[in-house]
């Protein structure tokens, strides 16, 4: 009997020690290969999803991150969003020091519970739990566990273990358990082999495993990050959310479900119907009607996010928007479609993934990959696209936020993927004219007129309409790479309505010490404002192809009157380069008492092989050096 208890004691001791060992994560145990180039090491990252039926699942997440330096501090914070469809059942966490010693655990009072409103939301049921240990002695390790109940399976979380640059993965695992007759669709990227499949008593278990994976740095002009690393997208076939049922095996089925959410919500009040007829009476064609009604919508409705329950996908009805004069992207787009319908013009709401990053959806995997809604008015030759959340953008213009990407046009059973407008090199331009005078103290007095079109006017459009006069001036005071300068006057002007808008900025400035004075000489850089500040890093072996997502043309014309009594002692040589990436040329000349500089840089859009990286880096180096060319003026007769 004593021998039995002795064995039990040894076994229990081993189990306790095993638990302790798993709970401690000394940084010294991280393989050297995973520390190289890394800011963060994911020691363990496990996601478990238990699907109960088409409308309910349990989500479990357990992860252990070692923070190697300050650059990875953001990953140490726990942020978990929740709403009526995602309920948090439990959260726990632990902090370890570099040796793996437990320092403290998360207490319930330490977890903040905040509204998910971003400041533009009128009302939302979205909230989030937040916690941070605020520890700064590197390296350190954080461990979190959470359990959530998913009520409504409209989408599944994406599994992407290496979620960003300079992140190493020691071990990551995704497991999904579902009823045997549940059709879990998935698509894998850069995953070797197939998921493990295990049949259980009444369920099936699919699992993916990854690790160890060393950190990698982000290469300039590379494809979007999620196209380069291992990830798994998942989606249901049949689903249920907020009392609505649907299927997303195809984009047509997905669109048909969305149609049910929009049904009956395009009815306008009688007064608005009359207004539509008044506004469009006598207009010559549909394009004029679209522009007129779009401008009317912009003047009489503004964007406010309202996210309650199924309202994250279902729009407020058109009558509500007409009366309240506000709505979110879905509601404003639905209202615009209703206005056009009253004018006899067929239009559609379009689901889209908006933003400058991660804009490309996976077109062969029907699923909820969208975060925004716009409007499309189909045409026999060209469609008209309308961004309804902006009160200032021109009708027909998408810009970098929603342009050049696939989107889902909602048309009941005829729903289909379409592509939003792309903007050509000729449409994306910046032309700058600088008229300046330099005095003998080195002060430059200049008038700068910059005219931008297409994608190159996006930022100026935001400045013109999104900032106050004071904010505009503050931006200008920090915008130019000039020594000790002041802004004396500035103004902005936008050209008339156009699918390719034009914004002109005029600035009067004075830059003291623009020229460097050394004895009887003045050293100046004739290229006043448009210097290329980017030098590409040296890379022994470029891994990914080079992508220029869009092309553009820029041109500068600079004239600088030199002070009396000075002459040009030395002038930089002109430079001209042309290759697959684009064209660059800069020329300098002296006419009477005026220095003239002309600069042209045109970038070609396209995809280029990784082997061309050194050529691209050399191209950038040439531009960087030529843009900083200096000229020497010397006093006459000295």
C-alpha positions in Angstrom: 0.0 0.0 0.0 2.9 2.4 0.9 4.4 1.7 -2.5 1.1 2.6 -4.2 0.8 5.9 -2.4 4.5 6.6 -3.2 3.8 6.1 -6.9 0.7 8.3 -6.7 2.7 11.0 -4.9 5.5 10.9 -7.5 2.8 11.1 -10.3 1.0 14.1 -8.7 4.3 15.8 -8.2 5.3 15.3 -11.8 1.9 16.7 -12.9 2.3 19.8 -10.7 5.8 20.4 -12.0 4.5 19.9 -15.5 1.8 22.6 -15.0 4.3 25.0 -13.5 6.7 24.4 -16.4 3.9 25.2 -18.9 3.0 28.3 -16.9 6.5 29.7 -17.1 8.0 31.1 -20.2 11.7 32.2 -19.7 12.9 34.4 -22.6 16.1 32.4 -22.6 14.2 29.4 -23.9 13.4 31.1 -27.2 15.5 29.7 -29.9 18.0 32.2 -31.3 16.6 31.8 -34.8 13.3 33.2 -33.6 14.8 36.2 -31.8 16.6 37.4 -35.0 14.9 40.4 -36.5 12.0 40.0 -34.1 10.2 42.5 -31.8 7.7 39.9 -30.7 7.7 36.1 -30.3 4.4 34.3 -30.2 5.3 31.5 -27.8 1.9 29.8 -28.0 -1.2 31.0 -29.8 -4.2 28.7 -29.8 -7.7 29.3 -31.1 -10.5 26.8 -30.6 -14.0 27.3 -32.2 -16.8 24.9 -31.2 -19.7 25.2 -33.7 -23.0 24.2 -32.1 -25.3 24.9 -35.0 -25.7 27.4 -37.9 -26.2 30.3 -35.4 -24.1 29.6 -32.4 -20.5 28.8 -31.5 -18.0 29.0 -28.6 -14.7 30.8 -29.2 -11.7 30.1 -27.0 -8.3 31.8 -27.3 -5.1 31.2 -25.3 -1.9 33.0 -26.2 1.5 33.7 -24.8 3.6 36.6 -26.2 7.1 37.5 -25.3 7.7 41.2 -25.8 11.4 41.7 -26.8 11.5 45.5 -26.9 9.4 48.7 -26.9 8.4 48.3 -30.5 6.1 45.4 -29.6 4.4 47.0 -26.6 1.1 47.4 -28.5 0.9 43.6 -28.7 0.9 43.3 -24.9 -2.5 45.0 -24.5 -5.6 42.9 -24.6 -8.5 44.4 -26.6 -11.6 42.3 -27.1 -14.7 43.7 -28.8 -18.1 42.4 -28.0 -21.8 43.1 -28.7 -25.1 41.2 -28.7 -23.7 38.7 -31.2 -20.4 38.2 -29.3 -20.6 37.7 -25.5 -17.5 37.5 -23.4 -17.8 34.7 -20.8 -14.3 34.9 -19.2 -11.0 36.6 -19.4 -7.8 35.8 -17.4 -4.2 36.8 -17.8 -0.7 36.6 -16.3 2.5 38.7 -16.5 5.9 37.0 -16.4 9.4 38.6 -16.2 12.4 37.7 -18.4 13.1 34.7 -16.3 9.6 33.4 -16.6 8.7 34.2 -13.0 5.0 35.1 -12.5 4.7 38.7 -11.4 0.9 39.2 -11.3 -2.4 38.1 -12.6 -5.3 39.9 -14.1 -8.0 40.9 -11.7 -11.6 41.6 -12.7 -11.3 45.2 -11.5 -8.2 45.7 -13.7 -10.2 45.1 -16.9 -11.7 48.2 -18.4 -15.1 48.1 -20.1 -15.4 50.8 -22.7 -17.9 51.9 -25.4 -16.9 50.9 -29.0 -17.9 54.3 -30.3 -15.2 56.0 -32.4 -16.6 59.5 -31.9 -18.6 59.4 -35.2 -21.2 56.9 -33.9 -24.6 58.3 -32.7 -25.3 55.0 -31.0 -23.8 51.5 -30.9 -24.0 48.4 -28.9 -20.4 47.5 -29.6 -18.1 47.6 -26.6 -14.7 46.3 -25.8 -12.7 44.9 -22.8 -9.3 46.4 -22.4 -6.3 45.4 -20.2 -2.6 46.3 -20.1 0.0 45.4 -17.5 2.1 48.5 -18.5 5.3 46.6 -17.9 8.5 48.0 -19.4 11.4 45.7 -18.3 12.3 43.9 -21.5 11.9 41.1 -22.4 8.7 40.2 -20.6 5.9 37.8 -21.4 2.1 38.1 -21.2 -0.4 35.3 -21.2 -4.2 35.7 -21.8 -7.1 33.3 -21.9 -10.6 34.3 -23.1 -13.9 32.6 -23.8 -16.6 34.1 -26.0 -20.1 33.0 -27.1 -20.9 33.7 -30.7 -24.6 34.2 -31.4 -24.8 34.4 -35.1 -22.2 32.9 -37.5 -22.1 35.5 -40.3 -18.3 35.1 -40.4 -15.4 33.4 -38.6 -12.2 35.0 -37.4 -9.2 34.7 -39.8 -6.2 32.7 -38.7 -3.0 34.5 -39.5 -0.3 33.5 -37.0 2.4 35.8 -38.4 0.2 38.9 -38.2 2.8 41.5 -39.0 6.5 42.2 -39.7 9.1 41.4 -37.0 6.9 38.8 -35.4 8.2 35.3 -34.9 5.9 32.3 -34.2 7.0 29.5 -32.0 3.7 27.6 -32.1 0.2 28.5 -33.3 -2.8 26.3 -33.7 -6.3 26.6 -35.0 -9.0 24.0 -34.2 -12.6 24.0 -35.3 -15.1 21.4 -34.0 -18.5 21.2 -35.7 -21.4 18.9 -36.2 -20.6 16.3 -38.9 -23.2 17.7 -41.2 -22.0 21.3 -40.8 -20.3 22.6 -44.0 -17.3 24.6 -42.9 -15.7 26.2 -45.9 -12.1 27.2 -45.7 -9.3 28.5 -48.0 -5.6 28.2 -47.1 -2.8 30.4 -48.1 0.9 29.4 -47.9 0.0 26.4 -45.8 1.9 23.2 -46.4 -0.3 20.1 -46.6 -3.9 19.8 -45.5 -5.6 20.3 -42.1 -5.8 17.3 -39.7 -9.3 15.9 -39.7 -10.6 13.8 -36.8 -14.0 12.2 -36.6 -15.4 12.3 -33.0 -18.6 10.8 -31.7 -21.0 13.3 -33.2 -18.7 16.0 -34.5 -15.6 16.5 -36.6 -12.5 18.3 -35.7 -10.3 20.2 -38.2 -7.0 21.6 -37.0 -4.1 23.6 -38.5 -0.6 23.9 -36.9 2.2 26.3 -37.6 5.7 26.9 -36.1 8.4 27.6 -35.6 8.5 30.5 -38.1 11.2 33.2 -37.9 10.4 36.9 -38.1 10.6 38.7 -41.4 10.9 42.3 -42.2 8.6 44.2 -44.4 10.0 45.0 -47.8 9.2 48.3 -49.5 6.7 48.1 -52.4 5.9 44.5 -51.6 2.4 42.9 -51.9 0.0 43.3 -49.0 1.2 41.5 -45.9 -1.7 39.0 -45.8 -0.8 37.8 -49.3 2.7 36.8 -48.1 2.1 34.7 -45.0 0.3 31.6 -43.8 -3.4 32.2 -43.2 -6.7 30.4 -43.3 -10.0 32.0 -44.2 -13.2 30.3 -43.0 -16.9 30.8 -43.7 -20.1 29.0 -43.3 -22.4 27.8 -46.0 -25.8 28.1 -44.2 -25.8 30.6 -41.4 -28.2 32.5 -39.1 -27.8 35.9 -37.5 -30.3 38.3 -35.9 -33.3 36.1 -36.8 -32.3 36.1 -40.5 -31.1 32.9 -42.3 -29.0 32.8 -45.4 -26.4 30.9 -47.5 -23.0 32.2 -48.8 -21.8 29.3 -51.0 -21.8 31.7 -53.9 -21.7 35.5 -54.3 -25.2 35.3 -55.8 -26.4 33.6 -52.6 -24.6 36.1 -50.4 -26.2 39.0 -52.3 -29.6 37.4 -52.1 -29.3 37.3 -48.3 -28.3 41.0 -48.3 -31.3 41.8 -50.5 -33.6 40.4 -47.7 -31.9 42.9 -45.2 -32.6 45.8 -47.6 -36.1 44.8 -48.6 -38.8 47.5 -48.1 -36.3 50.1 -46.9 -36.2 52.3 -50.0 -39.6 54.1 -49.4 -39.3 57.9 -49.5 -41.6 60.4 -47.8 -44.1 62.1 -50.1 -42.3 65.5 -49.7 -38.9 64.0 -50.8 -40.5 62.4 -53.8 -41.9 65.8 -54.8 -38.4 67.3 -54.3 -36.8 64.7 -56.6 -39.2 65.5 -59.4 -38.5 69.3 -58.9 -34.8 68.8 -59.0 -34.7 66.6 -62.1 -37.4 68.4 -64.1 -35.8 69.7 -67.3 -32.5 67.9 -66.9 -31.2 66.5 -70.2 -29.9 63.1 -69.2 -29.4 60.6 -66.5 -25.9 61.8 -65.7 -27.2 65.3 -64.9 -29.9 63.7 -62.7 -27.4 61.6 -60.8 -25.1 64.5 -60.2 -27.9 66.7 -59.1 -29.5 64.2 -56.7 -26.1 63.3 -55.3 -25.3 66.9 -54.5 -28.7 67.2 -52.9 -28.0 64.1 -50.7 -24.6 65.6 -49.7 -26.2 68.9 -48.7 -29.1 67.3 -46.7 -27.6 64.3 -45.0 -24.4 63.6 -43.1 -22.5 60.5 -42.0 -23.1 59.2 -38.5 -22.4 55.6 -37.6 -25.3 53.7 -36.0 -24.5 50.1 -35.1 -27.2 48.2 -33.2 -27.5 44.4 -33.6 -28.3 43.4 -37.2 -27.9 47.1 -38.0 -24.3 46.4 -38.6 -25.4 45.0 -42.0 -29.0 46.2 -42.4 -29.5 49.9 -43.3 -31.9 52.4 -41.7 -34.8 52.9 -44.0 -34.8 55.9 -46.5 -37.6 57.7 -44.6 -35.6 57.7 -41.4 -32.6 59.2 -43.2 -34.8 61.8 -45.0 -36.3 62.9 -41.7 -33.3 62.8 -39.4 -30.8 63.9 -42.1 -28.1 61.4 -41.1 -27.1 57.8 -41.5 -24.2 55.5 -41.8 -22.6 54.2 -45.0 -25.4 51.6 -45.5 -28.2 54.0 -44.8 -26.9 56.9 -46.9 -26.2 54.5 -49.8 -29.7 53.0 -49.5 -31.2 56.5 -49.4 -29.2 57.5 -52.5 -30.5 54.4 -54.3 -34.1 55.4 -53.3 -33.6 59.0 -54.6 -32.4 57.7 -58.0 -35.2 55.1 -58.1 -37.7 57.9 -57.7 -36.1 59.6 -60.7 -36.4 56.5 -62.8 -32.7 55.5 -62.5 -31.6 52.0 -61.5 -28.9 52.0 -58.9 -27.4 49.4 -56.5 -25.8 49.4 -53.1 -22.3 47.8 -53.3 -20.4 46.1 -50.5 -16.7 46.9 -50.5 -13.5 46.6 -48.5 -12.5 50.2 -48.0 -9.1 51.6 -47.0 -5.7 52.0 -48.5 -4.5 48.7 -47.1 -5.8 45.1 -47.6 -8.2 46.3 -50.3 -8.2 43.1 -52.4 -10.9 40.6 -51.4 -10.5 36.9 -52.1 -12.8 36.7 -55.0 -13.0 32.9 -55.2 -14.1 32.6 -51.6 -17.6 34.0 -51.1 -17.7 35.4 -47.5 -18.1 38.5 -45.5 -14.9 40.4 -46.4 -16.5 43.9 -46.5 -16.5 47.0 -44.2 -18.2 49.7 -46.3 -21.0 50.4 -48.7 -21.1 52.6 -51.8 -23.5 53.1 -54.7 -23.2 52.1 -58.4 -25.3 53.4 -61.2 -24.7 50.9 -64.1 -24.3 52.4 -67.5 -24.1 51.0 -71.0 -20.5 52.2 -71.3 -19.3 53.5 -68.0 -20.9 53.1 -64.5 -21.2 56.0 -62.1 -19.9 55.4 -58.6 -21.0 57.4 -55.6 -19.3 57.6 -52.2 -22.2 58.7 -50.0 -20.5 59.3 -46.7 -18.7 62.3 -48.0 -20.3 65.7 -48.2 -17.6 67.1 -50.4 -16.3 64.5 -52.9 -17.2 64.9 -56.5 -19.9 62.6 -58.0 -18.3 59.6 -59.7 -14.9 59.8 -57.8 -13.8 56.9 -55.6 -10.2 57.8 -54.8 -7.7 55.7 -52.9 -10.2 54.8 -50.2 -12.5 52.7 -52.5 -11.0 52.8 -56.0 -9.5 49.9 -58.0 -10.8 46.9 -56.2 -13.5 44.2 -56.4 -16.8 44.7 -54.7 -20.2 43.0 -54.4 -23.0 44.7 -56.3 -26.3 43.8 -54.5 -29.0 42.8 -57.1 -30.9 39.9 -55.5 -30.1 36.7 -57.4 -28.1 38.8 -59.9 -25.6 40.0 -57.3 -22.1 39.8 -58.7 -18.5 41.0 -58.2 -17.7 44.3 -60.0 -14.6 46.4 -60.0 -14.4 50.1 -59.0 -12.6 52.7 -61.1 -8.9 52.7 -61.4 -7.0 56.0 -62.0 -4.4 56.1 -64.7 -1.0 57.8 -64.6 -2.4 60.6 -66.8 -5.2 61.2 -64.2 -2.9 61.3 -61.2 -0.8 64.5 -61.5 0.9 67.2 -59.6 2.2 70.3 -61.3 4.0 72.9 -59.2 5.2 76.4 -60.1 7.5 78.3 -57.7 8.3 82.0 -58.2 11.0 83.0 -55.7 13.5 85.7 -54.9 16.6 85.2 -52.9 18.3 88.1 -51.0 21.9 88.6 -49.8 21.1 87.4 -46.3 20.0 84.0 -47.6 16.3 84.6 -47.2 14.0 83.1 -49.8 10.6 84.7 -50.5 8.4 82.4 -52.6 5.0 82.0 -54.1 4.1 78.3 -54.5 1.2 77.1 -56.7 0.5 73.4 -56.7 -2.2 71.8 -58.8 -3.1 68.2 -58.1 -5.5 65.8 -59.8 -6.9 62.3 -59.2 -5.3 60.3 -56.4 -2.6 63.0 -55.8 -5.3 65.5 -54.7 -6.8 63.2 -52.1 -4.7 64.6 -49.3 -5.3 68.2 -50.3 -9.0 67.6 -50.6 -9.0 66.4 -47.0 -7.0 69.4 -45.9 -9.3 71.8 -47.8 -12.6 70.4 -46.4 -11.5 68.6 -43.2 -9.3 71.2 -41.4 -10.1 74.6 -40.1 -8.1 77.6 -41.2 -6.0 77.4 -38.1 -5.4 73.7 -38.6 -4.5 74.3 -42.3 -1.9 76.9 -41.3 -0.5 74.6 -38.6 -0.1 71.8 -41.1 1.6 74.1 -43.6 4.1 75.3 -40.9 5.3 71.7 -40.5 4.7 70.4 -44.1 7.7 71.7 -46.1 11.3 70.6 -45.7 12.6 74.2 -45.4 14.8 75.8 -42.8 13.1 78.4 -40.5 10.1 79.4 -42.7 6.9 81.3 -42.1 3.5 81.1 -44.0 2.3 84.6 -45.0 -0.8 83.5 -46.9 -2.5 80.4 -48.3 -5.6 79.4 -50.2 -7.3 76.3 -51.7 -9.5 76.0 -54.7 -11.3 73.0 -56.2 -12.3 72.8 -59.8 -15.9 72.1 -60.8 -17.6 68.7 -60.5 -15.5 66.0 -62.1 -14.9 62.3 -61.9 -11.3 63.2 -61.6 -11.2 66.2 -59.3 -8.6 69.0 -59.2 -7.4 70.9 -56.1 -5.0 73.9 -56.3 -3.0 75.1 -53.3 -1.4 78.5 -53.3 1.1 79.4 -50.6 3.2 82.5 -49.9 6.2 81.8 -47.6 9.4 83.2 -46.4 12.4 81.0 -45.5 15.2 82.6 -43.6 18.6 81.0 -43.9 17.5 79.1 -47.0 20.9 79.8 -48.5 24.0 78.9 -46.5 26.5 81.8 -46.4 30.2 81.1 -46.3 32.3 84.2 -46.7 31.5 85.7 -50.1 29.5 82.6 -51.3 25.9 81.5 -51.1 25.1 77.8 -51.3 21.5 77.0 -52.4 19.4 74.1 -53.5 17.4 75.2 -56.5 14.9 72.3 -56.0 12.9 74.2 -53.3 10.1 71.8 -52.3 9.9 68.5 -54.2 12.9 66.6 -53.0 12.5 62.8 -52.8 13.2 61.9 -49.1 13.2 58.1 -49.6 16.3 56.0 -49.9 15.6 52.3 -50.2 17.4 49.9 -47.8 20.1 47.6 -49.1 18.8 44.1 -49.4 21.1 41.2 -50.2 18.2 39.1 -51.5 14.8 40.6 -52.3 12.1 38.0 -51.6 8.9 39.5 -53.0 8.0 41.1 -56.2 7.8 44.9 -56.5 4.4 46.5 -56.8 3.6 50.0 -57.9 -0.1 50.1 -57.3 -0.7 53.2 -59.3 1.2 55.6 -61.6 1.4 59.3 -61.6 3.1 62.3 -63.2 4.7 65.2 -61.4 6.4 68.3 -62.8 8.0 71.3 -61.1 9.0 74.7 -62.5 11.1 76.9 -60.2 12.5 80.3 -60.9 14.7 82.1 -58.3 16.0 85.6 -58.8 19.4 85.9 -57.3 20.5 88.9 -55.3 22.2 91.8 -57.0 26.0 91.7 -57.0 26.1 87.9 -57.2 26.9 85.5 -60.1 26.7 81.7 -60.4 30.1 80.1 -59.7 29.0 76.5 -60.1 25.9 74.9 -61.3 24.9 71.2 -60.9 24.7 69.0 -63.9 21.3 68.0 -65.4 20.2 64.4 -64.8 18.0 62.2 -67.0 17.0 58.6 -66.3 14.3 56.4 -67.8 13.6 52.7 -67.1 10.7 50.3 -66.4 9.9 52.1 -63.1 9.5 55.5 -64.6 11.1 58.7 -65.9 13.1 61.3 -63.9 14.9 64.3 -65.2 16.1 67.6 -63.6 17.6 70.5 -65.5 19.2 73.7 -64.3 20.1 76.9 -66.2 20.7 80.6 -65.7 18.9 83.3 -67.6 20.0 86.9 -66.8 19.7 87.1 -63.0 17.3 84.2 -62.6 18.0 80.5 -61.9 15.6 78.1 -63.6 15.0 74.6 -62.5 12.6 72.1 -64.1 12.0 68.7 -62.7 9.9 65.8 -64.0 9.2 62.5 -62.3 6.7 60.0 -63.7 6.1 56.7 -62.0 4.8 53.7 -63.9 2.3 51.3 -62.3 3.0 47.6 -62.5 4.4 44.5 -61.0 8.2 43.9 -61.3 10.3 40.8 -60.4 12.2 40.8 -57.2 15.4 40.6 -59.1 14.9 44.1 -60.3 15.1 45.5 -56.8 18.7 46.7 -57.0 17.8 48.6 -60.2 14.9 50.3 -58.4 17.1 51.1 -55.4 19.7 52.7 -57.8 16.9 54.7 -59.5 15.8 56.0 -56.1 19.4 56.9 -55.1 19.8 58.8 -58.3 16.7 60.8 -57.6 17.6 61.4 -54.0 21.0 62.8 -54.9 19.9 64.9 -57.9 17.1 66.5 -55.9 19.6 67.7 -53.4 22.0 69.3 -56.0 23.5 72.5 -54.7 24.5 75.6 -56.6 27.1 78.2 -55.5 26.7 81.9 -55.9 29.7 84.2 -55.4 29.9 88.0 -55.1 31.1 89.7 -58.3 34.6 91.2 -58.2 35.7 89.4 -55.1 
